[in-house]
């Protein structure tokens, strides 16, 4: 099976209405998107849900809190994985450093 390699281009970072910054590394088909999401310290992203997309995050740095639908807020930090099921509302609050 052939392999492929994609690199992030920091010059292509853009801000979203949810108050985070995105660099899309791979987004060429509807079934998969790979991107870096960055949130500034002290910021809570806007409550939102993505239609038709399961969100998956690996926390690279910083400490924060994630809220998903009716589940209680959960503390997250480096190395944690967050999976947000299809069309579930969610928000993230960054407590220190960037995530």
C-alpha positions in Angstrom: 0.0 0.0 0.0 1.5 3.4 -0.9 2.1 5.8 1.9 1.7 9.6 1.8 3.1 12.4 4.0 1.5 15.8 4.6 3.0 18.7 6.5 1.3 21.5 8.4 1.7 25.0 6.9 1.5 27.4 9.8 0.9 30.3 7.3 -2.5 28.7 6.6 -3.8 29.0 10.2 -7.2 30.6 10.4 -9.6 31.6 13.2 -13.0 30.1 13.6 -16.3 31.6 15.1 -15.8 29.1 17.9 -12.7 31.1 19.1 -10.0 28.6 18.1 -7.3 28.6 15.5 -7.1 25.8 12.9 -4.4 24.5 10.5 -5.8 21.9 8.2 -3.2 19.3 7.3 -5.4 16.8 5.5 -9.0 17.6 4.4 -9.5 16.1 1.0 -12.4 13.8 1.6 -15.6 14.0 3.7 -14.7 10.9 5.8 -11.5 12.3 7.5 -10.1 15.7 8.5 -6.7 16.1 10.2 -6.0 19.5 11.7 -4.3 21.3 14.5 -6.7 23.2 16.7 -5.2 25.8 19.0 -7.0 27.7 21.7 -5.5 30.7 23.6 -5.1 30.6 27.4 -8.2 31.8 29.3 -10.5 31.3 26.3 -13.7 29.2 26.3 -14.7 28.1 22.8 -18.2 28.8 21.7 -20.7 25.9 22.3 -21.0 24.1 19.0 -21.6 20.8 17.2 -20.2 19.6 13.9 -22.7 18.0 11.6 -21.6 14.6 10.3 -18.2 14.7 12.0 -16.8 12.8 14.9 -14.2 15.2 16.5 -11.0 13.7 17.9 -8.4 15.6 19.8 -5.0 14.8 21.3 -4.0 17.4 23.8 -0.5 18.5 23.0 0.1 21.0 25.8 -1.6 23.0 28.4 -4.4 22.3 30.8 -8.1 22.7 30.1 -11.7 21.5 30.6 -13.9 19.9 28.0 -17.7 19.8 28.2 -19.6 17.4 25.9 -23.4 17.5 25.8 -24.8 16.4 29.2 -21.6 14.9 30.5 -19.9 16.6 33.4 -16.9 18.8 32.6 -13.7 16.8 32.3 -10.1 18.1 33.0 -7.7 17.5 30.2 -3.9 17.8 29.8 -1.0 16.7 27.6 -1.4 13.2 26.1 -5.2 13.0 26.8 -7.5 12.0 23.9 -11.0 13.5 23.6 -13.6 12.0 21.3 -16.7 14.0 20.6 -19.5 11.8 19.0 -21.4 12.9 16.0 -23.4 16.1 16.4 -22.8 16.4 20.1 -22.6 19.9 21.5 -19.2 20.8 23.1 -17.0 23.5 24.3 -13.4 23.7 25.7 -11.9 26.1 28.2 -8.2 26.6 28.3 -6.9 27.2 31.8 -3.2 27.7 31.2 -0.9 27.6 28.2 -2.3 26.9 24.7 -4.0 23.6 23.8 
